[in-house]
Amino acid sequence: MRIARLTKTSEEATTAQEPDLGGLDYLIKKYKGKKGNLIPLLQGTQEMFGYIPKTAFEKIANETGLNLSDMYGVATFYAQFRLNPVGKHVIKVCHGTACHVQNANSITDALKEALKVDDGATTEDGLFTLESVACLGCCSLAPVMMISGETYGKLSGGSTVKIIKNIRLQESN
Protein backbone atom coordinates (compact mmCIF):
# COMPACT_ATOMS: atom_id res chain seq x y z
CA MET A 1 0.00 0.00 0.00
CA ARG A 2 1.31 3.42 -0.90
CA ILE A 3 0.76 6.31 1.53
CA ALA A 4 0.47 9.82 0.18
CA ARG A 5 2.46 12.47 2.05
CA LEU A 6 0.42 15.47 3.16
CA THR A 7 1.94 18.85 2.44
CA LYS A 8 0.92 22.29 3.63
CA THR A 9 -0.65 24.53 1.05
CA SER A 10 0.87 27.97 0.65
CA GLU A 11 -2.19 29.39 2.43
CA GLU A 12 -1.69 27.09 5.44
CA ALA A 13 2.00 27.92 5.57
CA THR A 14 1.33 31.66 5.72
CA THR A 15 -1.40 31.38 8.37
CA ALA A 16 0.90 29.59 10.81
CA GLN A 17 2.46 32.47 12.72
CA GLU A 18 6.07 32.30 13.76
CA PRO A 19 6.49 33.41 17.37
CA ASP A 20 8.46 36.57 18.18
CA LEU A 21 11.71 35.27 19.63
CA GLY A 22 12.93 38.67 20.84
CA GLY A 23 11.95 37.82 24.40
CA LEU A 24 14.47 34.99 24.42
CA ASP A 25 17.41 37.42 24.31
CA TYR A 26 17.22 38.16 28.05
CA LEU A 27 16.85 34.48 28.90
CA ILE A 28 19.81 33.48 26.74
CA LYS A 29 21.95 36.27 28.19
CA LYS A 30 21.04 35.17 31.73
CA TYR A 31 22.00 31.51 31.24
CA LYS A 32 24.60 31.54 28.45
CA GLY A 33 27.80 29.82 29.53
CA LYS A 34 26.39 28.65 32.88
CA LYS A 35 26.64 25.04 33.90
CA GLY A 36 23.27 23.26 33.91
CA ASN A 37 21.59 25.90 31.75
CA LEU A 38 19.63 23.60 29.47
CA ILE A 39 16.55 22.94 31.62
CA PRO A 40 16.18 26.57 32.84
CA LEU A 41 16.41 27.75 29.22
CA LEU A 42 13.71 25.30 28.14
CA GLN A 43 11.51 26.15 31.13
CA GLY A 44 11.84 29.88 30.50
CA THR A 45 11.06 29.44 26.82
CA GLN A 46 7.96 27.41 27.58
CA GLU A 47 6.87 29.98 30.16
CA MET A 48 7.13 32.63 27.45
CA PHE A 49 5.29 30.82 24.65
CA GLY A 50 3.25 28.12 26.41
CA TYR A 51 5.30 25.54 24.49
CA ILE A 52 8.77 25.38 22.94
CA PRO A 53 8.65 26.39 19.27
CA LYS A 54 11.10 24.82 16.82
CA THR A 55 12.52 28.25 16.00
CA ALA A 56 13.24 28.81 19.71
CA PHE A 57 15.23 25.57 19.86
CA GLU A 58 17.26 26.76 16.89
CA LYS A 59 17.89 30.23 18.33
CA ILE A 60 18.97 28.83 21.70
CA ALA A 61 21.28 26.30 20.03
CA ASN A 62 22.84 28.95 17.78
CA GLU A 63 23.38 31.49 20.54
CA THR A 64 24.45 29.24 23.42
CA GLY A 65 26.30 26.47 21.62
CA LEU A 66 24.00 23.82 23.12
CA ASN A 67 23.50 20.78 20.92
CA LEU A 68 20.07 20.77 19.26
CA SER A 69 19.67 17.01 19.64
CA ASP A 70 20.50 17.25 23.36
CA MET A 71 17.86 19.94 23.76
CA TYR A 72 15.22 17.84 21.98
CA GLY A 73 16.27 14.82 24.02
CA VAL A 74 15.62 16.65 27.30
CA ALA A 75 12.41 18.28 26.04
CA THR A 76 10.94 14.96 24.93
CA PHE A 77 12.08 13.06 28.03
CA TYR A 78 10.43 15.29 30.62
CA ALA A 79 6.63 15.47 30.62
CA GLN A 80 6.70 19.12 31.71
CA PHE A 81 7.80 20.28 28.25
CA ARG A 82 5.50 20.80 25.30
CA LEU A 83 6.49 20.96 21.65
CA ASN A 84 3.08 22.09 20.40
CA PRO A 85 0.84 25.01 21.35
CA VAL A 86 -1.79 24.40 24.03
CA GLY A 87 -5.20 25.88 24.61
CA LYS A 88 -5.85 29.02 26.60
CA HIS A 89 -7.04 26.81 29.47
CA VAL A 90 -5.14 23.61 30.26
CA ILE A 91 -7.36 21.08 32.03
CA LYS A 92 -5.37 18.64 34.16
CA VAL A 93 -7.37 15.67 35.40
CA CYS A 94 -5.75 13.82 38.28
CA HIS A 95 -5.46 10.06 37.89
CA GLY A 96 -3.49 9.41 41.09
CA THR A 97 -4.58 6.62 43.43
CA ALA A 98 -7.22 8.57 45.38
CA CYS A 99 -8.73 10.06 42.23
CA HIS A 100 -8.58 6.76 40.37
CA VAL A 101 -10.48 5.04 43.18
CA GLN A 102 -13.05 7.86 43.08
CA ASN A 103 -13.56 7.25 39.32
CA ALA A 104 -11.36 9.87 37.67
CA ASN A 105 -11.91 8.01 34.40
CA SER A 106 -15.52 9.20 34.34
CA ILE A 107 -14.27 12.80 34.64
CA THR A 108 -11.88 12.37 31.74
CA ASP A 109 -14.56 10.61 29.66
CA ALA A 110 -17.07 13.41 30.32
CA LEU A 111 -14.49 16.02 29.30
CA LYS A 112 -13.53 14.11 26.15
CA GLU A 113 -17.18 13.97 25.13
CA ALA A 114 -17.98 17.59 26.01
CA LEU A 115 -14.85 19.00 24.39
CA LYS A 116 -14.76 16.51 21.49
CA VAL A 117 -11.02 15.87 22.00
CA ASP A 118 -8.80 13.02 23.07
CA ASP A 119 -6.51 13.14 26.06
CA GLY A 120 -3.55 15.36 25.25
CA ALA A 121 -5.39 17.24 22.51
CA THR A 122 -6.59 20.83 22.13
CA THR A 123 -10.09 21.91 21.10
CA GLU A 124 -10.52 23.29 17.60
CA ASP A 125 -11.18 26.78 18.98
CA GLY A 126 -7.92 26.68 20.94
CA LEU A 127 -9.70 27.28 24.23
CA PHE A 128 -8.99 23.99 26.06
CA THR A 129 -6.26 21.37 26.21
CA LEU A 130 -7.08 18.15 28.08
CA GLU A 131 -4.34 16.33 30.01
CA SER A 132 -4.37 13.36 32.36
CA VAL A 133 -1.75 13.74 35.08
CA ALA A 134 -0.35 11.37 37.68
CA CYS A 135 -1.18 13.49 40.75
CA LEU A 136 -2.23 17.02 41.62
CA GLY A 137 -1.65 16.57 45.35
CA CYS A 138 -5.28 17.23 46.33
CA CYS A 139 -6.22 13.74 47.44
CA SER A 140 -8.84 14.90 49.95
CA LEU A 141 -10.77 16.50 47.06
CA ALA A 142 -10.77 13.39 44.85
CA PRO A 143 -11.65 13.22 42.05
CA VAL A 144 -10.02 16.51 41.14
CA MET A 145 -9.04 18.59 38.13
CA MET A 146 -7.15 21.81 37.71
CA ILE A 147 -7.95 24.40 35.05
CA SER A 148 -5.49 27.23 34.54
CA GLY A 149 -4.25 26.88 38.11
CA GLU A 150 -7.70 26.70 39.74
CA THR A 151 -8.58 23.46 41.51
CA TYR A 152 -12.00 21.79 41.33
CA GLY A 153 -12.74 18.83 43.57
CA LYS A 154 -15.39 16.27 44.53
CA LEU A 155 -16.31 16.11 40.85
CA SER A 156 -18.80 14.10 38.87
CA GLY A 157 -19.11 13.92 35.10
CA GLY A 158 -22.01 16.36 35.20
CA SER A 159 -20.34 18.91 37.46
CA THR A 160 -17.23 18.78 35.29
CA VAL A 161 -19.19 19.61 32.14
CA LYS A 162 -20.93 22.51 33.97
CA ILE A 163 -17.54 23.98 34.86
CA ILE A 164 -16.44 23.82 31.23
CA LYS A 165 -19.69 25.41 30.06
CA ASN A 166 -19.25 28.25 32.58
CA ILE A 167 -15.71 28.92 31.37
CA ARG A 168 -16.91 28.95 27.75
CA LEU A 169 -19.66 31.38 28.74
CA GLN A 170 -17.18 33.68 30.48
CA GLU A 171 -14.88 33.56 27.46
CA SER A 172 -17.68 34.54 25.10
CA ASN A 173 -18.54 37.66 27.13
N, C-alpha and C positions, 0 to 999 in steps of 0.2 A: 504494500500500500504506500502510495506517495502522499506526503503531507505538504500542503502549500504553506509557505512562510508568509505571515502577515506583516505588512509594512505600513508605516504611518503615511497618510496622505500629506501633501504639503500644507493643507489646512489644519490638520491635527498637529503637525509639527510646530506651526506658528502659534497655536493656541496654548501650548504647554509653555508656561512662563518659567524662565530661568530665575532663580532667586538672586537677590542682590547680596553679593558676598562681601560687600564693604565692611559689614559689621564684624567679620572674622579677623580684620587687621589687628584690633586690640587684643583679641584672644590669642592670636599667633604670637604677637609681640610679648605677651605675658608669659607664655610657656615655651617659646623657642629656646632650644638649647638646654632645657631643664630635664633632668633625669625623671623618668616616669611621666612624661607629658602626654602620652598617647590618649589615655582614658579621659583626663580632664579636657583635652582638646575636643574629643568626640562628644563628651557630655555638654560642653559649652555650645558646640555647634548644634546639637539637637535641641538644646534649650532655646536657641535663637530661631530655629526654623520649624521645630516640632518633629523633625526627622533629619537625617543626614543626607543632603543631596549629593549626587555624584560629583558635581562641580566643586562642592566644598571639599570632598576627599582630595580631588586633584589639586586644589589651591593649597591645602594644608601640606600635602606631600611635596609640592614644588617649593614652598616657602620654609619648611622646617627640615627637609631632608628625610622625613620619615618614609618608610617603604609603603607604597600603596597597598600591596598585598598583605602586609602586616596589619595595616589599618582595617582593611576589609575583614581579615581574620578575626580581629578583636570585636568589630562591630557585629559580625554574624554569630560569634560565640555567645555573647552576653545578650540576654533577653531584653535588657533595658534599652537597647539601641534599635532604632527603626530606620529602614532604608527607603520607605515610602511615606508620603504625606498621610496624616491622620485627620479624622473629623474634628470639628470645632470642640465637640464634647467626646471624651474618651470614656467609655463605660467599661469598668473593670468589675467582673463578676467573680467573687471569691469561690473557689472550689477546694478550699482547705478541708480538713477533717470535719470540723463542726458544721460548716456550711454544706458539705457533701451529705452528711447525715440528715440535715434539715432540708434536703432536696434542692440543692443549688442548680441541679440540671433542669428543673422546671423553670427556674428564673431565666437561665440561658435560652431554653427553648422558647419561652414567651417572648424574649427580646429578639431572637432570630426571626420569629414569625411577624412580630410587630414592625421590625425595621427592614425585613426582607433582605437580610444579609447573613452570611455565615460567620462563625467565630473568626476573629482576626480581620474582618473586612470592614469597609467604610460604606455608609449609605450613599446612594447616588447624588444626593444633594450636598454631601460633604459635611453634614451636621453631626453624625455619630460614627464612632468606631467602636466595635464590640470586641472585648478581650476577656478571655478566661484567665484568671491568675491563680497562683498556688495558695496565697494567703494575704489577706488585708489586715490581719491582726485585730479583728473586731469580733472575736468568737462569741461573745455574749449577745451579739446582735444577729446571729446566724438565722437564715441566710442573708448575706449582705452584698451590696454592690457600691461602688464609688463612681460618681460621675463628676468629672472636672474638679476633683478634690473634695467633693461633698459626699458624705457617707449616708447610705440608706439601709436600714436594717429591718429585721423581722418581716421579710418580704414574702409575697406570694406572686404567682404569675400575674394576677389581675392588678395588684398594687404596683408592680413593676411597670406594666404598660401605662397605667395612669401617670406615673412619674414622667415617662417619656412623652406622653401627650401634653403634659403641662409644660415641659421644656420646649417642645415644638411651638406651643401656643405663645410662650414668652418670646421666642425667637421671631415669630411672625409679627409681633407688635412693635 
